Amino acid sequence: QVQLVESGGGLVQPGGSLRLSCAASGSISSYDMGWYRQAPGKQRELVAVITGFHSTNYADSVKGRFTISRDNAKNTVELQMDSLKPDDTAVYYCNARRRWDGNNYWGPGTQVTVSS
């Protein structure tokens, strides 16, 4: 089992950037890693995922603006968010999905607010 902790959230103006980090308590080499978000009154949705082979997939709403990356040596995953919009406001959650059994693990989340 892996424990996850997100950091890097905050308040940013439209058009600005933030970089979210997710630190895992152990090795992430057996996990596909992802970022999800949940806005008030909405369901949690996928933002981006990166597999153990560094293959990536993004939600259409963030393509070209967000970049996910991982560092297996440091057991970290990051989400670079550029050209932020008010619609990006949400709590962002780090996810680890263990490949051999599909078990999911979640961090507590970090708030991102995009507002002028």
C-alpha positions in Angstrom: 0.0 0.0 0.0 1.3 3.5 -0.8 0.4 6.8 0.9 0.2 9.9 -1.2 0.5 13.6 -0.3 -0.2 16.5 -2.6 1.3 20.0 -2.5 1.6 23.1 -4.6 -2.0 24.2 -4.7 -3.1 27.8 -4.2 -4.7 30.9 -5.6 -3.6 32.0 -9.1 -4.9 34.5 -11.6 -6.4 33.4 -14.9 -3.6 32.8 -17.4 -1.2 31.9 -14.6 0.7 28.7 -13.8 0.9 26.3 -10.9 2.9 23.1 -10.4 1.4 20.4 -8.3 3.5 17.7 -6.7 2.6 14.3 -5.3 5.0 12.5 -2.9 4.5 8.7 -2.3 5.5 6.9 0.8 7.1 4.1 -1.2 8.1 3.0 -4.7 5.7 4.0 -7.4 7.3 1.8 -10.1 4.4 -0.7 -9.9 1.7 2.0 -10.3 0.1 4.0 -13.0 -0.1 7.5 -11.6 -2.8 10.1 -12.2 -4.3 13.4 -11.2 -8.0 13.9 -10.8 -10.0 16.9 -9.8 -13.4 17.7 -8.2 -15.1 21.0 -8.4 -18.0 21.9 -6.1 -21.2 20.2 -7.0 -19.4 18.0 -9.7 -18.1 14.5 -9.9 -14.4 13.7 -9.6 -12.9 13.7 -13.1 -9.7 12.5 -14.6 -7.2 15.2 -15.5 -4.1 13.3 -16.6 -2.5 9.9 -16.2 1.0 8.6 -16.7 1.8 4.8 -16.9 4.9 3.1 -15.7 6.2 3.3 -19.3 5.6 7.1 -19.2 2.7 6.9 -21.6 0.4 9.8 -20.9 -3.3 10.7 -21.4 -5.1 13.9 -20.8 -8.6 15.2 -20.5 -9.6 17.2 -23.5 -10.2 20.2 -21.4 -6.5 20.4 -20.3 -4.7 19.2 -23.4 -1.9 21.5 -24.4 -2.0 23.3 -21.1 -1.2 20.7 -18.5 1.8 18.3 -18.4 2.1 15.3 -16.2 5.5 13.7 -15.3 6.9 11.2 -12.9 10.2 10.4 -11.2 10.4 6.8 -10.1 13.7 7.4 -8.4 12.1 10.1 -6.1 8.7 8.5 -6.0 7.0 11.7 -7.1 4.5 12.7 -9.7 4.0 16.3 -10.9 1.4 18.2 -12.8 2.5 21.4 -14.5 -0.5 23.6 -15.1 -0.2 26.5 -17.5 -2.8 29.0 -19.0 -5.1 28.3 -16.0 -8.8 29.2 -16.4 -11.4 29.7 -13.7 -13.0 26.4 -14.8 -9.8 24.7 -13.5 -10.8 25.6 -10.0 -11.1 22.4 -8.0 -9.6 20.1 -5.4 -6.9 18.1 -7.2 -6.2 14.6 -6.1 -3.2 12.4 -6.7 -4.0 8.7 -7.6 -1.9 5.6 -7.7 -3.4 2.5 -9.4 -1.5 -0.7 -8.8 -1.1 -2.5 -12.1 -1.2 -6.1 -10.9 -4.6 -5.9 -9.0 -6.1 -2.5 -10.0 -6.2 -1.2 -6.4 -6.5 2.6 -6.2 -4.9 4.9 -3.6 -5.7 8.5 -3.1 -4.1 11.6 -1.5 -6.1 14.0 0.6 -6.2 16.6 -2.2 -4.9 20.1 -2.7 -7.1 23.2 -3.5 -6.5 25.1 -6.7 -8.4 28.3 -7.2 -8.2 30.4 -10.4 -9.6 33.8 -9.9 -8.8 37.4 -10.5 
